[in-house]
């Protein structure tokens, strides 16, 4: 924890000590120390006196005076305290203490903002998990950006994070993929075989068939189980490799790729029903096997095995989550599409049944994305005539803009993605605005290098003393707090808010302050140190959402 953040906590602890010494028995007192909207009201303000009126049986102003009289201003870098309104206590800080963050950031460098936990929680984050039957679309892209950003944030916040992709390779989709591939292969042989009604008609299936024809010729002209198994496996791996490549290009990597089919092969799906039965929450009705999920908050009980003995989609999903639990994770986070909203209660019910914990599984729902171009909804791809894929969007907008724009909205809100704004080189474009701040800093250091000037790390920065510099220092000191909040609230968009605020405060500082002044070398070196701290923090923040920090624009 940096000195600025710890000082806020120290002030709150000192206030608690004062309240105790005054004899006011206020257990579980939650002292708020907030930044007033208007600077005239100080750097921090608390409503503590009003909270104590019932306990002290005094007017809040009298209580506020008692507190102020006992407050050690020198120890906590407070230059002035006043009492405002009905009893607010306003603290005006001696802002020289803020400069301690400069050396802290420079010394930590890429580690600034990282939090080390003594006993870190192990978290499994599953996201994207699209069927390996075609291209990733915009919903998958948004889920990938939010999921990867969350994993980066959680890791920096001190959690042990595993990124997982669940490959649905055992259902009807893969069966239809195999049949579609067989049809296209037979067409390569000159056989007029139609693609099945529920098959896949994309050009990638034709490419798969061509590849199989080039490799095997007419060896698999005749129908056989060997052909089916081979083509099914080949097509699935082809599509999965394409997904992996697209995600890697999008700066998204996974630690584990779990196979649904392997759950069946290892007999784990049937064992899932047995585990629920051991808990006493399985019953038979009308020939079907039911899970009594209503005992755990679901709106109705769920079928796991139908009367024809086929399994529902829920059953292998329960088996999959049992597998994750057995791997020792403390918390499971699933990032799912909007169409899964009604599916979550039954899955959470199964986890609670097995673990006795109702918060073991968290689900983040990713709402739909609507593309806007020229003020209108933009649906069509200029190449395929179908919905835009992640590749199409990256080509049109660029990785940085796609990553930033998807990260800057809360996942549970529907999103209009403005292509014109995302590609504009103006301050209205938040990613351009942030990256331009970093490029501007790099330009400052190029100018400094030409003049043989550099920053220095020291204990004091007495020349860093303007209001704009103090604003920038405060914003730099808040970075670790923003990371913890974004991690705990599962909210990557809080980091984009911080990035924009930091860029804004820096631009304001730059416009007000002459950083390079050859007539005052000492002040220049100290201001360059502040600028270096800003560059490090901005780059670290952009890294959390998978966005680059360019040196030139």
C-alpha positions in Angstrom: 0.0 0.0 0.0 1.5 3.4 -1.0 1.9 6.2 1.5 -1.0 8.3 0.2 -3.5 5.4 0.5 -2.1 4.3 3.9 -2.2 7.9 5.2 -6.0 8.0 4.5 -6.3 4.8 6.6 -4.0 6.2 9.3 -6.3 9.3 9.6 -9.3 7.1 9.9 -7.6 5.0 12.6 -6.6 8.2 14.4 -10.2 9.4 14.3 -11.3 6.1 15.8 -8.7 6.5 18.6 -10.0 10.0 19.4 -13.6 8.7 19.5 -12.6 6.0 21.9 -10.7 8.4 24.1 -13.7 10.7 24.2 -15.6 7.8 25.8 -18.1 7.4 22.9 -18.8 3.7 22.7 -19.3 3.3 19.0 -18.6 -0.3 18.0 -18.4 -1.1 14.3 -18.1 2.6 13.5 -17.6 3.0 9.8 -15.7 6.2 9.3 -15.9 7.7 5.8 -13.1 9.9 4.5 -14.3 11.3 1.2 -12.9 13.8 -1.3 -15.2 16.9 -1.5 -16.4 17.8 -5.0 -15.2 21.4 -4.4 -11.6 22.0 -3.5 -12.6 24.9 -1.2 -13.9 22.2 1.2 -10.5 20.6 1.6 -8.8 17.4 0.5 -10.8 15.1 2.7 -14.1 15.4 4.6 -15.9 13.2 7.1 -19.4 13.2 8.6 -18.1 11.5 11.7 -19.6 14.1 14.1 -23.1 13.6 12.8 -22.7 9.8 13.2 -22.0 10.3 16.9 -24.9 12.6 17.8 -27.1 9.9 19.2 -24.3 8.2 21.2 -22.8 11.5 22.5 -26.2 13.2 22.9 -24.6 16.5 21.7 -24.8 18.8 18.7 -22.6 17.5 15.9 -20.6 20.8 15.9 -19.7 20.4 19.5 -18.5 16.8 18.8 -16.6 18.0 15.8 -14.8 20.6 17.9 -13.8 17.9 20.4 -12.4 15.8 17.6 -10.5 18.6 16.0 -9.0 19.7 19.3 -7.4 16.3 19.8 -6.3 15.7 16.2 -2.5 15.5 15.6 -2.1 17.6 12.5 1.7 17.4 12.2 1.8 13.6 12.4 -0.8 13.2 9.6 0.4 15.9 7.2 -2.6 18.1 7.8 -2.1 21.8 7.4 -5.6 23.0 8.5 -8.9 21.6 9.7 -12.2 23.4 9.7 -15.8 22.6 10.6 -18.4 23.2 8.0 -22.2 23.1 7.7 -23.9 21.0 10.4 -20.7 19.4 11.5 -18.6 18.2 8.6 -14.9 18.0 9.4 -12.7 19.1 6.5 -9.0 18.3 6.3 -6.6 20.4 4.2 -3.5 18.4 3.6 0.2 19.6 3.4 0.5 18.2 -0.1 4.3 17.8 0.1 3.6 14.3 1.4 2.1 13.4 -2.0 5.5 13.6 -3.7 6.6 10.4 -1.9 4.6 8.4 -4.5 7.1 9.5 -7.3 10.0 7.5 -6.1 7.7 4.6 -5.1 6.4 4.3 -8.6 9.7 4.7 -10.3 11.4 2.1 -8.1 8.5 -0.4 -8.6 8.2 0.3 -12.3 6.1 -2.4 -14.0 5.2 -3.8 -10.5 3.5 -0.5 -9.4 0.0 -1.4 -8.5 0.7 -5.0 -7.7 -0.7 -6.4 -4.5 0.9 -9.4 -2.7 -1.5 -11.5 -0.7 -0.3 -13.8 2.1 -2.8 -16.5 1.4 -4.0 -15.8 -2.1 -7.4 -17.1 -3.2 -7.3 -19.5 -6.2 -9.8 -18.4 -8.8 -10.8 -20.2 -12.0 -12.2 -17.9 -14.7 -13.9 -19.5 -17.6 -14.8 -17.3 -20.5 -15.5 -17.3 -24.3 -16.1 -21.1 -24.5 -17.6 -20.8 -28.0 -18.5 -24.0 -29.8 -15.6 -25.0 -32.2 -17.9 -24.8 -35.2 -17.2 -21.4 -36.7 -15.8 -17.9 -36.3 -15.9 -15.9 -33.0 -18.5 -13.2 -33.3 -18.9 -9.8 -31.5 -20.4 -11.3 -28.4 -17.4 -13.6 -28.0 -15.1 -10.7 -28.6 -16.7 -8.7 -25.8 -16.5 -11.7 -23.5 -12.9 -12.3 -24.4 -11.9 -8.7 -23.8 -13.7 -8.5 -20.4 -12.6 -12.0 -19.3 -9.0 -11.4 -20.2 -9.0 -7.9 -18.6 -10.5 -9.3 -15.4 -7.9 -12.1 -15.2 -5.1 -9.5 -15.6 -6.7 -7.3 -12.9 -7.2 -10.2 -10.5 -3.6 -11.4 -11.0 -2.2 -7.9 -10.2 -4.5 -7.7 -7.2 -2.8 -10.7 -5.8 -5.1 -13.6 -6.6 -3.9 -16.9 -8.2 -5.8 -17.0 -11.5 -6.4 -19.8 -14.0 -7.9 -18.9 -17.4 -10.0 -21.7 -18.8 -11.9 -22.4 -22.0 -14.5 -25.1 -22.1 -14.6 -26.9 -25.4 -18.2 -28.1 -26.2 -17.0 -31.0 -28.4 -19.5 -33.7 -27.5 -22.9 -32.5 -28.5 -25.1 -32.2 -31.7 -23.1 -29.2 -32.9 -20.0 -31.3 -33.4 -22.1 -34.1 -34.9 -23.5 -31.6 -37.5 -20.0 -30.2 -38.1 -18.8 -33.8 -38.9 -21.8 -34.4 -41.3 -21.2 -31.0 -43.0 -17.6 -31.8 -43.5 -18.4 -35.2 -45.0 -20.9 -33.6 -47.4 -18.3 -31.0 -48.6 -15.7 -33.8 -48.9 -18.0 -35.8 -51.1 -18.7 -32.7 -53.2 -14.9 -32.6 -53.7 -15.2 -36.1 -55.1 -17.9 -34.9 -57.6 -20.8 -36.5 -55.6 -23.8 -34.2 -55.3 -24.2 -34.5 -51.5 -26.3 -31.7 -49.9 -25.2 -30.1 -46.6 -27.6 -31.2 -43.8 -30.4 -28.9 -42.9 -28.8 -28.2 -39.5 -25.3 -28.3 -40.9 -22.7 -25.5 -41.3 -22.5 -23.7 -44.6 -19.5 -21.5 -44.0 -16.6 -21.3 -46.4 -14.3 -22.7 -43.7 -16.1 -26.1 -44.0 -15.2 -26.1 -47.7 -11.6 -25.4 -46.8 -11.6 -28.3 -44.3 -13.0 -30.6 -47.0 -10.4 -29.5 -49.6 -7.6 -30.1 -47.0 -9.0 -33.6 -46.4 -9.3 -34.3 -50.1 -5.7 -33.2 -50.7 -4.5 -35.4 -47.8 -6.6 -38.5 -48.5 -7.9 -38.3 -52.0 -10.9 -40.7 -52.4 -9.7 -43.0 -49.6 -12.8 -42.2 -47.6 -15.4 -42.2 -50.4 -17.4 -44.9 -48.6 -19.4 -44.2 -45.5 -17.8 -45.7 -42.4 -17.4 -45.1 -38.7 -13.7 -44.6 -39.3 -14.4 -41.8 -41.8 -16.9 -40.2 -39.4 -14.6 -40.2 -36.4 -11.6 -39.0 -38.5 -13.5 -36.1 -40.1 -15.2 -35.2 -36.9 -11.9 -34.9 -35.1 -10.2 -33.1 -38.0 -12.9 -30.5 -38.4 -13.1 -29.8 -34.6 -9.3 -29.4 -34.3 -9.3 -27.2 -37.4 -12.0 -24.9 -36.0 -10.4 -24.9 -32.5 -7.0 -23.9 -33.9 -8.7 -21.0 -35.8 -10.3 -19.9 -32.5 -7.0 -20.1 -30.7 -5.3 -18.1 -33.4 -8.0 -15.4 -33.4 -7.8 -15.1 -29.6 -4.0 -15.0 -29.5 -4.2 -12.2 -32.1 -6.6 -10.5 -29.7 -4.0 -10.8 -26.9 -6.0 -13.4 -25.1 -4.4 -16.7 -23.9 -5.8 -19.6 -21.9 -4.0 -21.8 -19.3 -6.4 -24.7 -19.8 -8.6 -26.0 -22.6 -11.1 -28.4 -21.1 -12.9 -31.0 -23.3 -16.5 -31.9 -22.7 -15.9 -35.2 -24.6 -13.2 -36.1 -22.1 -15.8 -35.9 -19.3 -17.8 -38.6 -21.1 -14.7 -40.6 -21.9 -13.7 -40.6 -18.2 -17.3 -41.5 -17.1 -17.5 -38.3 -15.1 -20.9 -37.3 -16.4 -22.8 -40.2 -14.9 -20.7 -39.9 -11.7 -22.0 -36.3 -11.4 -25.6 -37.7 -11.0 -24.3 -40.2 -8.4 -22.6 -37.4 -6.4 -25.9 -35.4 -6.3 -27.7 -38.6 -5.3 -25.3 -39.2 -2.4 -26.4 -35.8 -1.1 -30.0 -36.9 -1.3 -31.2 -34.5 -4.0 -31.9 -36.9 -6.9 -35.3 -38.5 -7.6 -37.1 -40.4 -10.3 -40.3 -39.2 -11.9 -42.1 -40.4 -15.0 -39.1 -42.3 -16.1 -36.7 -39.3 -15.9 -34.0 -38.5 -13.3 -34.5 -35.1 -11.6 -32.3 -32.8 -9.5 -34.2 -31.2 -6.7 -32.7 -27.7 -7.5 -35.6 -25.9 -5.8 -34.0 -26.8 -2.5 -31.2 -24.3 -3.5 -33.3 -21.4 -4.8 -34.0 -22.5 -8.4 -37.6 -21.8 -9.6 -38.2 -25.5 -10.5 -36.5 -28.9 -10.4 -34.4 -29.9 -13.3 -34.2 -33.0 -15.5 -30.7 -34.5 -15.7 -31.6 -37.7 -17.6 -34.7 -37.9 -19.8 -37.0 -40.9 -19.9 -35.3 -42.0 -23.1 -32.1 -42.1 -21.1 -30.4 -39.2 -23.0 -28.8 -36.5 -20.8 -29.7 -32.9 -20.7 -27.2 -30.1 -21.3 -27.1 -29.4 -17.5 -25.6 -32.8 -16.6 -22.2 -32.5 -18.3 -22.0 -28.9 -17.1 -22.4 -30.1 -13.5 -19.7 -32.8 -14.2 -17.4 -30.1 -15.6 -17.9 -27.9 -12.5 -17.2 -30.8 -10.2 -14.0 -31.3 -12.1 -13.1 -27.7 -11.5 -13.9 -27.9 -7.8 -11.8 -31.1 -7.5 -8.8 -29.1 -8.9 -8.8 -27.1 -5.7 -10.2 -23.6 -6.7 -11.6 -21.4 -4.0 -13.8 -19.5 -6.4 -15.3 -20.2 -9.8 -16.1 -17.3 -12.1 -18.1 -18.0 -15.4 -18.4 -15.2 -18.0 -21.4 -16.1 -20.0 -23.5 -14.7 -22.9 -26.9 -13.0 -22.3 -28.7 -16.2 -23.4 -27.4 -18.0 -20.4 -29.1 -15.8 -17.8 -31.8 -18.3 -16.9 -29.3 -21.1 -16.8 -27.3 -19.8 -13.9 -29.6 -20.6 -11.0 -29.7 -24.3 -11.8 -25.9 -24.4 -12.1 -25.4 -22.5 -8.9 -27.9 -24.8 -7.2 -25.8 -27.9 -8.1 -22.6 -26.2 -6.8 -24.3 -25.3 -3.5 -25.6 -28.8 -3.2 -22.2 -30.3 -3.6 -20.2 -27.7 -1.5 -22.7 -26.2 0.9 -21.5 -22.7 -0.3 -23.9 -20.4 -2.2 -21.2 -18.1 -3.4 -18.7 -20.6 -4.7 -19.8 -19.9 -8.3 -20.1 -16.4 -9.7 -21.5 -15.6 -13.1 -21.0 -12.5 -15.1 -23.4 -12.0 -17.9 -22.2 -10.3 -21.1 -24.9 -8.3 -22.8 -25.3 -7.9 -26.6 -23.2 -5.6 -28.8 -24.7 -3.4 -31.5 -22.3 -1.9 -34.0 -22.9 1.7 -35.1 -21.5 3.3 -38.2 -22.4 6.6 -39.8 -25.1 6.9 -37.1 -26.8 3.7 -38.1 -26.7 0.1 -37.0 -24.0 -1.7 -38.9 -24.7 -5.4 -39.5 -23.0 -6.7 -42.6 -19.5 -7.7 -43.3 -18.1 -6.5 -46.6 -16.5 -9.9 -47.2 -18.9 -12.6 -46.2 -22.3 -10.9 -46.0 -22.8 -12.4 -42.5 -22.4 -11.0 -39.1 -19.0 -9.4 -38.3 -16.4 -11.6 -36.8 -13.7 -10.7 -34.3 -11.3 -10.6 -37.3 -13.5 -8.3 -39.3 -13.8 -5.9 -36.3 -10.0 -5.9 -35.6 -9.3 -5.1 -39.3 -11.8 -2.3 -39.3 -11.0 -0.7 -35.9 -7.7 -2.1 -34.6 -7.0 -4.3 -31.6 -6.4 -1.5 -29.1 -9.7 0.3 -29.8 -11.7 -3.0 -29.7 -10.1 -4.1 -26.4 -10.5 -0.6 -24.8 -14.1 -0.1 -26.0 -15.3 -3.5 -24.9 -13.6 -3.1 -21.5 -15.0 0.4 -20.8 -18.6 -0.7 -20.3 -20.0 -2.7 -17.5 -20.6 -6.3 -18.9 -24.2 -6.4 -17.8 -25.1 -3.3 -19.9 -26.0 -3.5 -23.6 -23.4 -1.8 -25.7 -23.4 0.4 -28.8 -20.0 0.1 -30.4 -19.4 3.3 -32.4 -17.0 2.4 -35.1 -16.6 6.1 -36.2 -15.6 7.1 -32.7 -13.3 4.1 -32.2 -11.3 5.0 -35.4 -11.2 8.8 -34.9 -8.0 10.5 -34.0 -9.5 13.0 -31.6 -9.8 13.6 -27.9 -13.4 12.4 -28.1 -12.0 8.9 -28.6 -11.1 7.7 -25.1 -8.4 5.2 -26.3 -6.8 7.8 -28.5 -6.9 10.3 -25.7 -5.2 7.9 -23.3 -2.6 6.6 -25.8 -1.8 10.2 -26.9 -1.0 11.0 -23.2 1.6 8.2 -23.2 3.0 9.3 -26.6 3.2 12.9 -25.4 5.2 11.7 -22.3 7.6 9.8 -24.6 8.0 12.9 -26.7 9.0 14.9 -23.5 11.7 12.4 -22.8 13.0 12.5 -26.3 13.3 16.3 -26.0 15.0 15.9 -22.6 17.5 13.4 -24.0 18.4 15.9 -26.8 19.2 18.4 -24.1 21.1 15.9 -21.9 18.4 16.2 -19.2 17.0 13.4 -17.1 14.9 12.7 -14.0 16.4 11.7 -10.7 15.0 9.6 -7.9 15.2 11.3 -4.5 13.5 11.6 -1.1 12.2 15.1 -1.7 10.6 16.8 -4.6 10.2 20.4 -3.3 9.9 21.8 -6.8 6.9 19.7 -7.5 4.5 22.1 -5.8 1.8 23.4 -8.2 -1.9 22.6 -7.9 -1.8 20.7 -11.2 1.1 18.6 -10.0 -0.7 17.8 -6.8 -3.8 16.8 -8.8 -1.6 14.4 -10.8 0.1 13.0 -7.8 -3.2 12.3 -6.1 -4.4 10.4 -9.2 -1.2 8.4 -9.5 -1.5 7.4 -5.8 -5.1 6.1 -6.4 -4.0 3.4 -8.9 -3.5 0.5 -6.4 -7.0 1.3 -4.9 -8.6 1.2 -8.3 -7.1 -2.2 -9.0 -8.4 -3.7 -5.8 -11.9 -2.2 -6.4 -11.9 -3.5 -10.0 -10.8 -6.9 -8.9 -13.3 -7.3 -5.9 -16.2 -5.9 -7.9 -15.3 -7.9 -11.1 -15.4 -4.6 -13.0 -12.7 -4.0 -15.6 -14.5 -0.8 -16.7 -13.2 0.8 -13.5 -9.7 0.6 -14.9 -10.7 2.4 -18.1 -12.3 5.1 -16.0 -9.0 5.5 -14.1 -7.1 5.6 -17.4 -9.2 8.3 -18.8 -9.0 10.3 -15.6 -5.2 9.9 -15.4 -4.8 11.0 -19.0 -7.1 14.0 -18.4 -5.2 15.1 -15.3 -1.8 14.7 -17.1 -2.9 16.7 -20.1 -4.1 19.4 -17.8 -0.7 19.4 -15.9 1.2 19.5 -19.2 -0.7 22.5 -20.5 -0.1 24.4 -17.3 3.5 23.4 -16.5 6.7 23.9 -18.4 8.4 20.6 -17.8 11.7 21.2 -19.6 13.4 24.4 -18.5 17.1 24.6 -19.1 17.3 27.6 -16.8 16.2 25.5 -13.9 17.8 22.1 -14.1 16.8 21.0 -10.6 13.1 21.7 -11.2 13.3 20.1 -14.6 14.7 16.9 -13.2 12.0 16.7 -10.5 9.2 17.4 -12.9 10.6 14.8 -15.3 10.5 12.3 -12.3 6.8 13.1 -12.0 6.3 12.6 -15.7 8.2 9.3 -15.5 5.9 8.1 -12.7 2.9 9.0 -14.8 4.3 7.1 -17.8 4.8 4.0 -15.7 1.4 4.1 -14.2 -0.4 4.8 -17.5 1.4 1.9 -19.2 0.6 -0.4 -16.3 -3.1 0.6 -16.4 -3.3 0.1 -20.2 -1.7 -3.3 -19.8 -4.5 -4.4 -17.4 -7.0 -4.1 -20.3 -4.7 -5.5 -23.0 -4.1 -2.1 -24.7 -0.6 -1.0 -25.9 1.1 2.2 -24.8 2.7 3.7 -28.0 5.7 6.0 -27.9 4.6 7.8 -31.0 1.3 8.6 -32.7 
